[in-house]
Amino acid sequence: MKLPERNWQRSSFCPEGGNNCVEVAATHRNGVSIRESESPAAIVATSRAALRALLLGVKAGEIELPRL
């Protein structure tokens, strides 16, 4: 099954022409697709509400991020 084309948006923190960036695209029925530009075939689908909750939790310091 071929997926429909999406309008992928890159993070504002991604350098111009960079290939290690977070990209998001809106899907039908309040969905959101997320991928890393380095591996564009690996797509994670979620709801806008779940993504919003994750981002708010990270910004509020409620989610501990792994150290790289």
Backbone torsions as a table, in degrees:
resi	resn	phi	psi	omega
1	MET	NA	127.7	179.6
2	LYS	-88.6	130.5	178.4
3	LEU	-78.4	147.3	177.5
4	PRO	-67.2	152.5	177.1
5	GLU	-63.1	142.4	179.5
6	ARG	-122.2	154.9	176.6
7	ASN	-93.4	88.4	-177.1
8	TRP	-74.5	135.3	177.6
9	GLN	-115.9	132.2	179.3
10	ARG	-90.9	154.1	175.7
11	SER	-59.9	145.7	177.2
12	SER	-69.2	-13.8	178.0
13	PHE	-86.2	-4.0	-178.7
14	CYS	-81.1	126.6	177.9
15	PRO	-66.8	151.1	179.7
16	GLU	-56.3	125.3	179.2
17	GLY	77.4	5.4	-179.9
18	GLY	-68.4	155.5	-178.9
19	ASN	-124.3	29.5	177.1
20	ASN	-141.1	63.9	-171.2
21	CYS	-127.6	152.9	173.1
22	VAL	-84.9	134.9	177.2
23	GLU	-127.6	140.8	177.6
24	VAL	-128.4	152.6	177.1
25	ALA	-145.3	137.8	176.0
26	ALA	-74.1	143.0	175.8
27	THR	-122.0	-179.3	-179.4
28	HIS	-70.3	159.4	176.0
29	ARG	55.9	47.9	176.3
30	ASN	61.0	28.9	178.2
31	GLY	-95.9	163.2	177.9
32	VAL	-138.1	137.5	173.1
33	SER	-109.0	141.7	-178.4
34	ILE	-129.8	139.2	176.1
35	ARG	-150.3	165.8	174.2
36	GLU	-103.2	133.9	-175.2
37	SER	-61.6	-25.1	179.3
38	GLU	-71.6	-25.7	179.2
39	SER	-133.7	70.2	-172.5
40	PRO	-65.2	-17.9	179.6
41	ALA	-78.7	-19.1	179.9
42	ALA	-89.6	99.9	-175.0
43	ILE	-113.8	133.6	175.6
44	VAL	-106.4	129.1	178.9
45	ALA	-108.3	137.9	179.0
46	THR	-151.9	179.5	176.7
47	SER	-91.9	158.7	176.4
48	ARG	-62.5	-37.2	-179.6
49	ALA	-64.5	-42.0	179.5
50	ALA	-67.0	-41.6	178.3
51	LEU	-64.9	-41.7	178.4
52	ARG	-61.6	-44.3	178.7
53	ALA	-61.7	-41.2	177.8
54	LEU	-62.0	-49.2	-178.8
55	LEU	-63.0	-41.3	177.9
56	LEU	-64.8	-38.8	177.8
57	GLY	-64.5	-41.5	178.0
58	VAL	-64.4	-47.0	-179.4
59	LYS	-62.6	-33.7	-178.8
60	ALA	-83.6	-3.3	-179.8
61	GLY	77.9	16.3	-178.5
62	GLU	-83.6	-13.6	-179.0
63	ILE	-120.2	123.3	-179.7
64	GLU	-83.3	122.2	-179.0
65	LEU	-89.4	143.6	178.7
66	PRO	-68.5	147.0	176.5
67	ARG	-86.6	132.6	-179.8
68	LEU	-98.6	NA	NA
